[in-house]
Every structure is written in C-alpha cells, then in structure tokens.
Amino acid sequence: MTRISDLHWNLVDARAPRVASVTLGALQRGGHEYVLGGGWAVFAQVPAAPSVDCDVYVPGDLPGDVRTELAKHGIEVGPQRQVETLGLDSVQELLGTGDTDLGIPFAGYVPRKLFAGRLQQRDLRVDPPISNVVVPDRESLALVKLAALRDRSLAYRALEDGATMALLDPSRANLIRALSQGYFLRKAGKDLFDMSVLVPEKRQIAECLALADRHGILDAIRRWLGKVPAPILDFASDAAARTEQSDPAAWLRRVAEATP
C-alpha cells in the first residue's frame, strides 16, 4: 500500500548511510572543521528516521582531500546531490523576507553564530558507524529545521499560487520553479517530522523559539507557523506513525501556543 511518506523512505537505501559514513570519516581524518546538519544530524540526536542525503557545514569550500575521497566512492557533491555543503559562516537567508532589486535585506542567520556554545559530539549509527560526530544541540538544530520548514512550505505553496510566488525574490523564484512540488513536500514533511522528535517538550520548544528571537528570525518564522500546507502535515504524521513517534500535528499546535 502506498503511503505519502514513501516519498522519503523509497529513497533511503544502503548507499545513503554509506555516503554519510564516508563523508564524515574523510572530514575527521583530515582534521577539518565541520558541523553535520540535516537529517543525519537529527538521526545522531534521535535515531528515528534515516536521511537520504548528507548536509555538512564547512568554512568555505569542501577541502580538496575530502572531495578526492568522495570521488573515489562515486559520491556527488552539490545542490540536490548526495552531499551538500553549507557555509558555516554564510548568512542563511529566509525566503520572501527581502528584495535584491530594492536593496531590502533578507532576514537570516549565520550558522556559526547560531551554533556557538551549542555543538555536541554524538555517535552516528550508520554502517560503518562514525563516533564523535560534531552536531548542533537539539534546540539549535530544531531551529534550523523550523526555518527550513518555513521556506519549503512557502516554496510548495508558491508552485500552486502565483500571489505567493510574487512575494519571492526573482532569482529564488526561478530556483523554486526548477524543482517540483513533490520535492518540497518530501523535504518540508521531513523537516516537520524531525522537529517533532528533536524538541518534543514545551521547555525545549520555548528555548528553540527564544533562540530564534535572539537571532532576529522569530517574526519571519511566526508568520508562517499556521500556514503549513495540509499535504506536508500529512507527510509528517505518516512518518511519525511508521516510526512510532508522536503526531507532529499536536507538536505544531504546541509550537503555536508557545510562540510569543
């Protein structure tokens, strides 16, 4: 029987954890600075659902020795590839909050600043396992996921609603048009599921939102909390059911209640 969360689980194969293991092993052996992000960072904190791709924050570009190692294993690096690098010191801009043509700055956060004092070491249970992986703590990782949910929900809606698309900077609108609604459904649904397992308690949610406020992105996030499209919520709820986790719909209501 087909399930909506099959959009994610059908992509999880034996190669996905191997990619994470090879990437992190190469970074660690080279003594390079990195922070694991995305679904594998969530899995390191709460091993509920494996990830498909491997996101790593690095200062600047991915080191050459790491790229060489990945190439030996046939692992591709880049947007929507098996390994995606994110700038540890680059502003992560939120969709629909600025305008390049008008000179209006985007709301956003710098990962290094967001993760300051919040990095932890966790073992990643992949094959082969990787020990002492550097990951953000639950609250800061949940905030990154909350910002991603906001952006991907907005993108999902923009692909079916011209008025929403018109809110976006033209360059970002073009990038969104190059992808499918199914892509944003899968990614946003997994974001919502991930947050619900990362910070299930009210005190954790409150800390996550306080962190958003300190980094100046709470208002941008708050405006979209009640606008998560129903299919994205359905995906997250189905993912929770198949992994025996709490329903993200109830979690999302707790977030709305906790938002100042």
N, C-alpha and C positions, 0 to 999 in steps of 0.2 A: 504494500500500500504506500502510495506517495505521500510524503509529509513535506510541509513548507520548509522545515529546517534541513531537508535533504539538499537544499541549495548549498549548504556548507558541508555537511557530512559526506556528500558524494565526492567532494574534492579532497578529503582527508585520506591519504593513502600512506603506504610505508615510507615513501620518499619524503613526506613533509617533516616528520621528526628528524630524519637523517640530515636534511638541509639545515635545520636548526643546530644540530649537534656539530656538523662540520664547520658552520659559520662561527659559532661561539668558541669552538676549540681553536680555530685559527686566530681569532682575536686574543684569546687568552695566552696562547703560546707565544704570540708576538709581543705581549705586554702592552697591548693597545688600550687606550681609554675607550669605553663604550658603555651604553646602558641598553639592555634589552627592553624593547617595547612591544606593543601589540598583544595579540592573543597568546603568544608563548610566554610573555611576562605574566599575564593573568594565570596561565597554566602553572607557572612556577610558584605563584602565590596560592592558588586554589586549583588543583588538578581535576577540573570538572569536564572540560571540553578541549581537545587539541586544536591547534591552529593549522591554517593552510600554508601561510607564508611566514617569513621571519623578518620582523622590523627591528632595526638596531639604530640607536642614536650614536653618532660619532662626531668628533670635532673636525669639520672639513670633510674631505673625501674619504672613502674606504681605503685603508692602506694597501699599497701595491702587493705585499706578500699575501694578504688575505684574498685579494682578487685573484692572484695566481692560484692559490689553493682551491678557491671556489671553481675556477675554470677547469682545474684538473678533474673535478667531480661533475662537470657539466651543469653547474648551478648558475643561473642567470641572475644578474643584479640590475635593478631599475624599477621604475613605477609599474605596478601590477605584475611584477616578476616574483621569482621565488624568494629573493632577498631584496628588501627595500631599505635604503639608508635615509635617515632623517637627521637634519642638522641639530646637533646638541646646543649650538649657540645661535641658531637662526630663529627668528620670530615665526611662530606657527599662527598664521592669520586665520581668523574666523570668516566664513563666507557671509557676504551680504552686510558687512559692517563698515565698508569704506568704498572709495571710488578713486581709482588711479587717475582718471582723466580730470577729476575735480580737485585732486590733491587732498582728499579726505583720508586720514589714516585708518588702517584696519585695526580692530581690536584683536588682541592675540596674546600669546605668552611665549617666553623663552624657556625651553625645556631645562637647561642647566639651572636657571633660577628657580623654576618650579620644583625641581628635584633636590635642591640644596638642603642638606641635612636629612634627606628622606630616602637615601639609597640603602638597599639591603642586599645581602647575599643569600641566594636560595639555590637549592639543587633542582635541576630541570630533569624530570623523569622521562627522558626520551631514550632512543636506542642508537648508539650507546649513551648512557646518562652523562650529564655535564654538571660538575659540582661548582659551588661558589659563583653562580651566575649573578651579575650585578643587575638588579631590577629596582624600579621605584617602589615605595611602600604602597599599601593598598589605597590610601586616600588620594595620593597624587596620581597614581595610575588610573583610578576611577575618574578623576577629573579629566585626564586626557581622553578617556573613553567617552565621558559626557560631552566634551567639546566635539569629538568625532561624531557622536550620535546626532548632535545638533546639526553639524554640517551635512552629514549624509542624509538625514531626514529632509533637510531643506533641498538638497540636490534631487532626492527621489520625487519630492513634490514639484520641483521646478520642471521636471521632464513631462509632467502632465498638466502644468498650469503656467501659462505664459506670463501672468502677473507676477508669480514668484520668480520666474527666470529673469524678469526685468529688474528685480532687486539686486542682481548679481553683477559684479564687475565683468565687462565683456570677455576678457581673457579667461576668467574662471568659468563663465557660462559656456564658452567653446569647449573647454576641457570636459565639462559635465555632459555636453551633447555627444561627445565621443564615446561615452560609456552607456550602459543600459540601465533601465530601472531595476532589473534583476540584480545587477552588481551592487547597487546602493541598498537594495532590500537585504541582500545577504550580509553586507558589511555593517549596516546600521542595526539589523536584528542581532548580530553577534555582539556589537557594542553594548546594546541594552542588556543582553544576557550576561555579558562579562561584568558589567557594573553591579548587577543584582547579586552576583556571587562574591564580588570583591568587598563591598561595603553594605552588608545586609542590615546592620543595626543602625538605629536612629542617631546615635552619637557619631558613628562613622560617617553617615550621610552629612550630618551637621559640620563635621570637620572638612569634608570634601567641599561643601558649599562655602565655608569660611575661607578656604584656600582659594577658591575661585574669586571671591570678593577681594582678597589681598592682592591678587594678580590682575585685577581690573576686568575680568571677563564674566562676572556673575550676571550683570544686566543683559549681556548678549545671549547668554545661555537661558536665563529665566524666561525670555520672551518666547522661546520655542519649546519649553517643557511640556506644555499642554497641547502641542501640535504634532506629536509623533503619529505618523500615518498608521492606520489600523493594520495593514499587512506587516509592517515592521514589528508591531506589538505581537501579532500572531506568530511571527517567526520566533521571537524571543520566548514566548510562552511555550511553544512547541519544543524548543531547545531545552528549556527547563524541565519539561515533562519527560523527555527522553533521557535526561541525565539525573532525574530525581532531585531537582533543585526547586526552591520556592518560586512561585509565579512572579515574573517581573512586573506584571500589571499592578500588583499590590505594592511592590517596591517603588514603582514610578509614582504612585499616589503618596507614599511616604515622603518622597523627594519633594513633591509639590507642597506638601504640608510643612516641610522643614525649611523651604526657601523663604528667606526674609523679605 
